[in-house]
Amino acid sequence: MPFTEVDVSRDGKARYRIKKLTGRTRTPVFIIGGYVVSDFNRHRLDKLLEVEERR
């Protein structure tokens, strides 16, 4: 699945976007099919990726 990696320590606009989406500056942040996951919850990520791959 294609993805874009962004270094929020070097990209102020990306850092602002993450703060706006999640209310915090914690990383990693995943945006999958419009859903925002701001922690590394393997089970939730697997489910979202499975749904996205079916599209």
N, C-alpha and C positions, 0 to 999 in steps of 0.2 A: 504494500500500500504506500503510495507517495506521501511524503511528509515534508514539512519545512521546519528546520531547526533555527531558533532565534536565541541569540545570546543577550539576555536582558541586562547584563552588566555593562554592555557596550551600546545598547540601543534604547535610548530614553523613551522613544515613542512606543516601543514594544513593552517596556516596563510600565508605562502609563496604561496601556491597553489591558495588561494583566491585572493591574490594580483595579481598573474599572470593572472588569469581568468578575473578579473573585473577591474584591474587597481587601486584598492583601498582596504582598509581593513574593509570596512563597513560590518556589519552583520545585518540581516540574509542573507545568500546566499543559493539559491535553485538550484540544477542541476537536471532537469527533462527531460528525453529523449534527453540528449545532449544539451539542452538549459539552459543557465545560467540566473537566475533572481536574481539581487542583491538589490532588494528592496521588500517591502511587498505590491505588487500590487495584491490584491485579485482576480480581474477579470482575469488577465493574468495567475495567478497560477491555478485558477479553469479550464481555458481552456487547459492548458498544462497537468494538471492531468487527465482531461477527455480524452484527446487524448492518454495519456500513459496507462490508464486503458483499453482502447480498444485493445491494443497490446497483 
